[in-house]
Structure formats: C-alpha cells, structure tokens
Amino acid sequence: MKRLENKVAIVTGGARGIGKATAKLFSEQGAAIAIWDLLESEGEKLTAEINSNGGKAIFYKVDVTSYDSTELAAKKVKEDFGTIDILINNAGITSDATLQKMTPEQWKKVIDVNLTGVFNCTKAVSQFMIEKLYGRIVNTSSVVGLYGNFGQTNYVATKSGIIGMTKVWARELGRKGITVNTVAPGFIATEMIESVPEKVITMLKEKTPLGRLGNPIDIANAYLFLSSDEASFVNGITLSVDGGLIL
C-alpha cells in the first residue's frame, strides 16, 4: 500500500523547487494534490503532468499573504476533494541585505510571505482537520532559523518564528488528532539560490560533511515521513535535513 493512499494534500509554493518535488512524490505515494501558488503557468503545467501520470491534482492561484485568499482556497479544496488531510507550508521567499541596508519594505515582504503566510494557511486549513480529528501539518523552517545567517535578518526571523509557532500548534492541535512539525532544510539546489555566487556554493559544499547541496527530493522525503502514519507519534519537532552542515 502506498504511504499516502487516499489522502488529500495541500502543498503551498507547489509549482516549482521543493514544492514541485513534493507534489510529485506525494502523488506517487497515493495522495491527491492541491497545488497552491501564484505561478499560474508553472502550476498548471505541473498539474497536467501529475494527472497525465495517473495522479489527481488541481492548481489553485493563492496569495498566502492574504487570509481571505487562503480561506477561500481551503474551502474550494474541501469542495473539490471532499476532505483535507495534509498541509505542507512550503511557500517562502528571500530578500537579503544587512541590517543597515535592509529596507522596511524588504522586511515586511518576507515577513508577510514566510511567517504571516504560514499563519494564514494553517488557520484556514486546520478548521477542516479539527472537524474530523485528523491532520498532518508540516512547516518549513531553515538551518538559518536555528543558527542565524549574515545578511538575512528578515528571513531568519521568519524561520525562527515558524519553529516557535510549530511548538504552539503542536500543543493546541495535538488533542484534535493533528500533528504539527517542522523541517529545517540546509542549502538546497533550487531556484532560490541561483543568485548565490559560485564561490559561496563551493564553500557551502566544503562545509557540509556530505560534500554537496541538498536536492529538492531530500526535503520532499522528510515531508513525506512527517505526513505519513509512520510519524503518528511525532509532534512539535524540528527535523534538520542539511547533510550535517550544522555539526
């Protein structure tokens, strides 16, 4: 039996990168997929790919910074699929600068997507999980949320905040049959790091005991475990998936 047989999963930021790998993996493991993203063309293309391979997926254009948008989308997913079992809060952005150079606009933009967005999605979706006393919520932090990083005040604040929110929600929702956990990726080979200078990438590989960047599937596999019944007694943790970078 597939590990997510007959489950319905929402993947935010699901049109590319880690979200795309997650949507495809979850589909292969039996889940129906609701892809939430603003990237309509890429989202529709991925939806078509999953459906052509025998899975079931629907794309929803969702602005996670808007509670109204997430609430409407959650209701639509419930109507389209009949239930919601899994929420993967994967959507995130960066806008890096040192403290003195970071603008208030940069600060707010990252906070709105990475932190408020996770709040919006979880609040909108969790009500349907509470109704049936079952759910798996997986948030996305980062290795820098645990240890900080030069030039990322806004990003680190959001990723540290997610760890705190996860612990609160694990306490609040656990009695409702809902687990809430966090994955903290290291440096992953996605579009997000394409602007990072090659010398920095080389340095990161050298600092990582496994000698490479992570791949999107490495994080998708962690999401899969925490979303499965195998993790039914795992609640409130932060799982680092970083190749040993923080050792």
Secondary structure as UniProt FT lines:
FT   TURN            3..6
FT   STRAND          8..12
FT   TURN            13..15
FT   HELIX           17..28
FT   TURN            29..30
FT   STRAND          32..37
FT   HELIX           40..52
FT   TURN            53..54
FT   STRAND          57..61
FT   TURN            64..65
FT   HELIX           67..81
FT   STRAND          86..89
FT   TURN            99..101
FT   HELIX           104..111
FT   HELIX           112..116
FT   HELIX           117..132
FT   STRAND          135..140
FT   HELIX           143..147
FT   TURN            150..151
FT   HELIX           153..174
FT   TURN            175..177
FT   STRAND          178..185
FT   HELIX           191..193
FT   TURN            194..195
FT   HELIX           198..207
FT   TURN            209..210
FT   HELIX           216..227
FT   HELIX           229..231
FT   TURN            232..233
FT   STRAND          238..241
FT   TURN            243..246
//
